[in-house]
């Protein structure tokens, strides 16, 4: 059994039993204690588990990404405030990129600046902006994720390579000292390419996202120009953002 397969099996066991010991891993997979420890270290580095004495437990920050509709229903006032602050950054005549995150979707709903050109991989964003007669919308092609309604894959990345935007607005699942985290590797790749093809990159993250890791680390901190949030993070995180050249924008304080 390959390491990736063992890691999936460990996570499945944790979802059922909350904890798993090194001894249980050795017995279940027929591996040495050193191999089991390497598996737990890799899972911990990805933020999937917390290492305990003699084993691992499921990380408190490892949570299943809810369906798109459910995420919208749970959207907070804070996210809408962040979206309003993001929309206010857009100037007439600009080209902007919008990813498929819920906070960025709320940004799309609050955009009133026209004329405007929008490039997005989100079906939701395109639907919400199509009524604006002075907004040109470019919906990127690619493979459709049926649950979360975003487009991804080699075709999406290739198409993005040919575009340039004044600004890109990107959501995250987590913000940590070592970068921005996401639930889907494919979606993270699209966000990464958007950041590369934009003059200024805004990351939209409410206060619950700081010091949180998830399945996949995408953009590095210094690839963002600004973070828009509802409540300033702790001073330590503010220092990390500043050291990476990131402007911290708090909604309602501009």
LINPEUR-V743635 format. One record per backbone hydrogen bond with DSSP energy under -0.5 kcal/mol. NH is the residue of the N-H (numbers start at 1). CO is the residue of the C=O. If there is no record, write none. Layout:
# LINPEUR-V743635
nh;co
NH;CO
NH;CO
This chain:
# LINPEUR-V743635
nh;co
6;2
7;3
8;4
9;5
10;6
11;7
12;8
13;9
14;10
15;11
16;12
17;13
18;14
19;17
20;56
22;54
25;21
26;22
27;23
28;24
29;25
30;26
31;26
36;32
37;33
38;34
39;35
40;36
41;37
42;38
43;39
44;40
45;41
46;42
47;44
48;43
49;43
50;57
52;55
54;52
55;52
56;20
57;50
58;18
59;48
62;59
63;61
68;147
71;67
72;68
73;69
74;70
75;72
80;76
81;77
82;78
83;79
84;80
85;81
86;82
87;83
88;84
89;86
90;87
93;115
94;91
96;117
97;167
98;119
99;169
105;101
106;102
107;103
108;104
109;105
110;106
110;107
111;107
111;108
115;134
116;134
117;94
118;136
119;96
120;138
121;98
123;121
123;149
124;149
126;122
127;123
128;124
129;125
130;126
132;129
133;131
135;132
136;116
136;134
137;135
138;118
139;137
140;120
140;138
143;152
145;150
146;144
149;145
150;145
151;121
152;143
157;153
158;154
159;155
160;156
161;157
162;158
162;159
163;160
165;197
166;95
167;95
168;200
169;97
170;168
170;202
172;204
173;181
174;181
175;209
176;179
179;176
180;219
181;174
182;216
188;184
189;185
190;186
191;187
192;188
193;189
194;190
195;191
196;192
197;193
198;195
199;165
200;166
202;168
202;200
203;226
204;170
204;202
205;203
205;228
209;206
210;207
211;175
212;175
212;209
216;182
218;180
218;216
223;220
224;221
225;201
226;201
227;247
228;203
229;227
229;249
237;234
238;234
239;235
240;236
241;237
242;238
243;239
244;240
244;241
245;242
246;241
247;225
249;227
249;247
250;248
251;229
251;249
253;250
